[in-house]
């Protein structure tokens, strides 16, 4: 039967904070989320935490996916989380991927990054995680 | 914290950017309450200058809008940008990448950028683009840029909402036959030849100029052609001059166009409303299902079927 309404779309922001310039991983994740039917906003390289949080706010995303390879995650991620709290974006799921040492993972989770996906994670795992862990109700 | 669309509309009028973003989502998702919010905002719209930016993929629309926004910010104008990209017809997903070329703007509170997917709509825009423009207008933006999907020849919906249409072309995208085709070439109020440092830029200029001169209809506004190199900001000042010139012209002679825009928007709203009403009426209707079968087996044509169904609904509503 035809329906007049439109289903609610999941919106995702894929962002690369910091100075490294390798965005293949970010693009793979963006593509996988798109293929899973989500609307994915890709911001490009070398974003400041302020730029990322502002974009997440304007685009009203459900999930923020951060990718980092530069090693600056312990500085940049907590800064992003703090800015999001400041602006009342606490209902946005934040996940991360890239090269992040084992010992930092639990610290980042304590600071508010919901999950961290290391190199080689099948995209299917990331997609399912996003689907099942959104903080906003549809 | 869930605010109703009406609360969000209040937030928009108070200048709250989070409210702008959330109301836009409600509108895009066709939240039934968002209609009331739009009605609430409508009396506060009509102040922004709305510039549609269209043209083939890769001609530099996003980069150009980024530069224009920066220049308007220097003039202390509040800028809104809505960038539309296509949804996948297969998965419904979309990759919205226009922000990549507007990165410098995202730390500036005087600019609001929103990416939109077409969600199945043809014509170069999404169905609710016009309402998102209204939100930014009520929010107090002085100028709003609406970037269409990379358009070919028939994505001309942008004229339904823009006060001015900038058509962005680039050298080497097609020969002169492309330029005289009806459709997209006809809707430009200002034509930009971007990437003017490329080979064949002069030839492209000439071809477009010739195509415009072939236009036999006498027009009050003949579209100027501006050469730009968006990546290095060349020609952007001249483009702004032309935009402001057009705005002056539009203010004087614009009533006719505003009326046309009003009529088109009413027609669109009517069509949407009618379709919704009809579909709601047909919910669970056995005739509807039977007709689908008949059309599939070629016993009935869709036009006849539609006429029969509409007649039936009209009759039912008269009783």
HADDOCK unambig.tbl for C-alpha pairs under 7 A between the chains (distance, minus, plus):
assign (segid A and resid 1 and name CA) (segid B and resid 283 and name CA) 6.82 0.50 0.50
assign (segid A and resid 2 and name CA) (segid B and resid 279 and name CA) 6.95 0.50 0.50
assign (segid A and resid 4 and name CA) (segid B and resid 276 and name CA) 5.71 0.50 0.50
assign (segid A and resid 4 and name CA) (segid B and resid 279 and name CA) 6.93 0.50 0.50
assign (segid A and resid 5 and name CA) (segid B and resid 30 and name CA) 6.33 0.50 0.50
assign (segid A and resid 6 and name CA) (segid B and resid 29 and name CA) 5.92 0.50 0.50
assign (segid A and resid 6 and name CA) (segid B and resid 30 and name CA) 6.36 0.50 0.50
assign (segid A and resid 7 and name CA) (segid B and resid 29 and name CA) 6.73 0.50 0.50
assign (segid A and resid 8 and name CA) (segid B and resid 29 and name CA) 5.56 0.50 0.50
assign (segid A and resid 34 and name CA) (segid B and resid 93 and name CA) 4.57 0.50 0.50
assign (segid A and resid 34 and name CA) (segid B and resid 94 and name CA) 5.35 0.50 0.50
assign (segid A and resid 34 and name CA) (segid B and resid 95 and name CA) 6.14 0.50 0.50
assign (segid A and resid 35 and name CA) (segid B and resid 91 and name CA) 6.03 0.50 0.50
assign (segid A and resid 35 and name CA) (segid B and resid 93 and name CA) 5.92 0.50 0.50
assign (segid A and resid 36 and name CA) (segid B and resid 91 and name CA) 6.63 0.50 0.50
assign (segid A and resid 36 and name CA) (segid B and resid 93 and name CA) 6.62 0.50 0.50
assign (segid A and resid 37 and name CA) (segid B and resid 91 and name CA) 4.88 0.50 0.50
assign (segid A and resid 37 and name CA) (segid B and resid 92 and name CA) 4.95 0.50 0.50
assign (segid A and resid 37 and name CA) (segid B and resid 93 and name CA) 3.67 0.50 0.50
assign (segid A and resid 38 and name CA) (segid B and resid 93 and name CA) 4.52 0.50 0.50
assign (segid A and resid 38 and name CA) (segid B and resid 94 and name CA) 6.44 0.50 0.50
assign (segid A and resid 39 and name CA) (segid B and resid 93 and name CA) 5.19 0.50 0.50
assign (segid A and resid 39 and name CA) (segid B and resid 94 and name CA) 4.64 0.50 0.50
assign (segid A and resid 39 and name CA) (segid B and resid 95 and name CA) 6.12 0.50 0.50
assign (segid A and resid 40 and name CA) (segid B and resid 94 and name CA) 5.94 0.50 0.50
assign (segid A and resid 40 and name CA) (segid B and resid 95 and name CA) 4.86 0.50 0.50
assign (segid A and resid 40 and name CA) (segid B and resid 96 and name CA) 5.82 0.50 0.50
assign (segid A and resid 41 and name CA) (segid B and resid 95 and name CA) 6.03 0.50 0.50
assign (segid A and resid 41 and name CA) (segid B and resid 96 and name CA) 4.63 0.50 0.50
assign (segid A and resid 41 and name CA) (segid B and resid 97 and name CA) 6.00 0.50 0.50
assign (segid A and resid 42 and name CA) (segid B and resid 96 and name CA) 6.16 0.50 0.50
assign (segid A and resid 42 and name CA) (segid B and resid 97 and name CA) 5.18 0.50 0.50
assign (segid A and resid 42 and name CA) (segid B and resid 100 and name CA) 6.94 0.50 0.50
assign (segid A and resid 43 and name CA) (segid B and resid 97 and name CA) 6.64 0.50 0.50
assign (segid A and resid 43 and name CA) (segid B and resid 99 and name CA) 5.51 0.50 0.50
assign (segid A and resid 43 and name CA) (segid B and resid 100 and name CA) 4.82 0.50 0.50
assign (segid A and resid 44 and name CA) (segid B and resid 100 and name CA) 5.00 0.50 0.50
assign (segid A and resid 50 and name CA) (segid B and resid 107 and name CA) 6.44 0.50 0.50
assign (segid A and resid 51 and name CA) (segid B and resid 106 and name CA) 5.28 0.50 0.50
assign (segid A and resid 51 and name CA) (segid B and resid 107 and name CA) 5.21 0.50 0.50
assign (segid A and resid 54 and name CA) (segid B and resid 106 and name CA) 6.35 0.50 0.50
assign (segid A and resid 54 and name CA) (segid B and resid 107 and name CA) 6.85 0.50 0.50
assign (segid A and resid 55 and name CA) (segid B and resid 106 and name CA) 6.40 0.50 0.50
assign (segid A and resid 57 and name CA) (segid B and resid 18 and name CA) 6.40 0.50 0.50
assign (segid A and resid 57 and name CA) (segid B and resid 21 and name CA) 6.86 0.50 0.50
assign (segid A and resid 58 and name CA) (segid B and resid 18 and name CA) 6.91 0.50 0.50
assign (segid A and resid 58 and name CA) (segid B and resid 21 and name CA) 5.21 0.50 0.50
assign (segid A and resid 58 and name CA) (segid B and resid 112 and name CA) 6.78 0.50 0.50
assign (segid A and resid 58 and name CA) (segid B and resid 113 and name CA) 6.55 0.50 0.50
assign (segid A and resid 58 and name CA) (segid B and resid 114 and name CA) 6.23 0.50 0.50
assign (segid A and resid 59 and name CA) (segid B and resid 21 and name CA) 6.27 0.50 0.50
assign (segid A and resid 59 and name CA) (segid B and resid 114 and name CA) 5.62 0.50 0.50
assign (segid A and resid 59 and name CA) (segid B and resid 115 and name CA) 6.73 0.50 0.50
assign (segid A and resid 60 and name CA) (segid B and resid 21 and name CA) 5.51 0.50 0.50
assign (segid A and resid 60 and name CA) (segid B and resid 22 and name CA) 6.14 0.50 0.50
